[in-house]
Amino acid sequence: MGRLFVVAIANRKTAGETPALRSSTPHPGHGPLISSSPGAIFAFMPETDKIIHEILPVGMLQCNCHIIGDPKTREALIIDPGDDAEKILEVVHRHKLRVTAIVITHTHIDHVGGLRRLTEVTGAPVRMHADDLELYRMLDIQAAWIGWKAPEKVEVSELLREGDAVKWGGYEAQVLHTPGHTQGSVCLYMPSEIPGHRIAADAPKFTACEPGRLFAGDTLFARSIGRTDLWGGSFETIIRSLKGKVLELPDETIVYPGHGPSTTIGEERELNPFLAGN
């Protein structure tokens, strides 16, 4: 297909093999991409008290956009609105949500295409890591390389740093700076789905009494990792990020990659050819 800009394609382990776009179809055992709260710990909770979490694969490259809402305050976080802004807004309106933040895990074009429309409608601040600002300013170059129309840029309201807490309603997620796919790639770790659960500032390790959630962007995929042959990519750096930070999370942590099906830290530790044995 010529120079198709498959920015979120996972690396392949076989030398010389051409990467291929991961399917958005869940593999057996992981259920649908539009998910409700997992785990028996929430069986006692009324449906109206469960966290709102919908995943929309958007755009030509099917970037997983997350809409995560507090069912009581109706405040919501959106992660990686890569395209199809009207579909995202339909979910927001259906749940009567008020978007209080938009987080970009990295600034490849397929993760930011819906930003302009969403900020116009919601007024929500946009947050990303400073090390990806230069890549964001290169949207016209990214678009020309793939043959797309460049999306309009928006003002970045806040620069994320390692350890920052992104809060909405009664929930929060911790920022993990995980460079490698891009220099400013981040993951968001949400240790609990229970409202009011806060992250201990001095916690040396990640622990949780129920499965947490990791919004991994294009750093980690089911059975693979993000490609590292594009702007700012580094194989050595992404492996360092994965082994030094991501694999520190509990095995039961549910991982939501930027494309394709969900997985868990434990499964990737055991079965991912880049990470097995760690």
N, C-alpha and C positions, 0 to 999 in steps of 0.2 A: 504493500500500500504506500510505497514511496517513503517519505520521511515523516510518517505519522508520529505525532508528539505524544507518546504513551508515557507520561511522566510518572504514573503510579504503578507501572508494571513492576512486578516483583522480580528480583534476581533469580536466576536459575542456577542450581548447583553444578549441572553438567557443563564442563568447559566447552565454549564455542557455541552453546545452544542459544538461540535467539529468544529473549524473553517474550512472553505472551500475556495479554491482559487477563487478569484474574476474573473469573465469572462472578457475577453478583448473586448467583444461585447458591443458597446455603448448602454445605455438605452435610451428610447424615449426622444426626445427633445435635445439630445446632439450632434447628427451628427457623422460623421466618425472620427476615431482616427487620420487619416492623415488629418490635418486641414489647412485651410487658415485663413487669418486674419478675426476675427469676428467683427461685429458691423457696423452699418450704417455710422459711422464717417469716415470710409475709402472708402466709395462708390465713392468719387471723385478722389481717387488715381488710377493712371494707375496700371495695374496688375504687371508690372515690378518693381514698387516702393514699393510693399507690402512686409512685412517681410516674409522670407522663414521659414516655420515651418512644419516639418514632424515628425510624431511619428511612431516609429516602435516597436511593441511588439516583443521582442527578447527572445530567449532561451526557455527552457522547461517551465519556470514559467511566460513567457510572460511579462517580465519587459518592461515598456514603456521607450524606448530610444528616446531622443529628439535631433533633428538636427535643429538648429536655425541660420539662416543666414541673413546677411545684403545684400540686393539685389544690392546695389551700390558698396560697397567695396569688397564683396564676402567673408568677414571674417565670421567665424562661431563658435558657441559654441555647444559642444556635452555634453549632460547630461545622465549619467547612461548607458554606453554601456555594457549591461549585457552579451551579447553573439552576435553571428551572425555578426561578424565584417565585413565580406564581403558585407553583405546587407547594413550595415551602410555606408561603403565606396562607394557603388554604388550610394547612395543618394548624398553623398558629391561630387562625380565626376559628376553626372548628372547635379547638379546645379553649377558646376565649383567653389566650395567653397574651402577656405583655413582655416583649423581648427586652431584657435588660443588658445583654451583652452578646456580641458575636466574636467567637474565637477562631482564628485561622491557625491550623497546625503547621502549615508551611505555604509558601506563596507561589507554587506552581499554578499555572493558569486554570487547571481543571478544579481547583479548590477555592477559587475566588470569584468566579464569573458572575455569581448572583449578588455580590456585595452591594453594588450601586442601588439596585432596586430595593433590597431589604433595608438599607440604611435610610432611603427616602421614605419608606412606609413606616418603619418602626422607630427611627431616630436612635437606635441602639448604638453604643460605642463599639468600635472595632478594635480588637486586641490581637497582637502578633509579636513575635520575638524580633528584637532589633537586628539580629544577624540576617534576617530575611528581607529587610527593607530594600536592599539593593536589588534583590531578585524581583521584588514586587514592582520596582520602578522599571523593570525590563519586560513588562507585560507585552509591549508592542513587539519586542524581539521574539518572545516566546510565541506570540500569535503568528508572526510572519513565518516562523520556522515550521509551524504545524499547518499553516494555511487557514487560520481562523481569523475572525474579526476581533481585534483587541477590546476587551471589556474596559469600561471607564473605571478609573481608579477612584478611591475614596480616601478621606482623611483617616489616618490611623490615630485613634484616640489614646491608646495606652500601649506601651511596650512591655511585654511580659519578660519576667526573669525567673530563673530557677528558684523554686520554692514559693512563688507567689500563689495566693489562693484566689480562685475565681468563684464568686459567690452569687447566688440567685435564690430568692426565697429562703427556705430553710436548709438549702444544700450548698455544698462547696466542693471544688475539685482543686487538686494541687498541680502546679505546673512543673513538668520535668523537661528540662532542656536536653533533647536527644539528637544532636547533630549527626549528620552522616548522609541521609537522603538529600537534605539541604543543610546549609550552615545554621539556619535558625529553626529547624524542625523542633516541635514540642509535642509532648503527649500530655493529656490531662488524666490524672488519677483521682477517681472518686471512691474513697474507701468504704462508703456506706450509702445505702439508699434510705436510711432512717433519717428523717428531718432533724436538724439540730446536731447531728454528729459532726464534730469539728476535728480538724487535723491538728494533732499535738505538734507544736512548733519545735520541740526538742526531741521528737521521736527519731532515734537513729535508724530504725528499720520500719518497714511498712507492715502493719498488722491490722487485722480486722476480724470481727466476730461473725461476719457473713461475707459472701463474695463481693468484692469491690468491682469497679469497672475501670478499664483503661481505654481511653479514646486515643488510639495509637497513631492516627494519621497514616503516613506511608512509611513509618519506621518498621513496623512489624505486621506481617500478614500470616494467615493460616498456612503453615508449613513453608514459609519463605520470609524474605525481608525486602525492604525497599531497594530499588535500583540506585546505583551510585555513580552512574556515568554521565549525569547531567550537571548543570551549573552548581558548583559548590558541593558536589557529592564526593564522598570518601568512604571506601569500603572499610578501611581500618577504623575510621571514626565511628561509623554506624555499629560495628561490632563492639567497640568500646562502650558506646551508649547502651546497647542491648545487654551486654554482660555486666556492666558496672551499675546500671540503674534499673532497667526494665525487669531483669531476672531477679532483682531484689524483692519484687512484689510476691505476695502469696500465690501458691500454685493455683488456687481456686479463682483467682482474679479473672473476670471475663474480659477478653480483649476484643475491641471493636476496631478493626483496621479501616484505613481510608477507602479501601475497595474490597469487595468480596465478603465472604462469610466470617462470622465471629469464631473465636477460639478461646482457649484459656492459657494462662502462663504455664501451667503444668504440662499441657499437651505440647506446647512449643518447646519447652525445656527437654521433653522426651523425644519428640518426633521431628522437630524442625532440623533439617540437615545442617543449617548454619549454627545451631545452638545446642544440639544434642550433646548430653554429657556434662552440661554446665548447671 
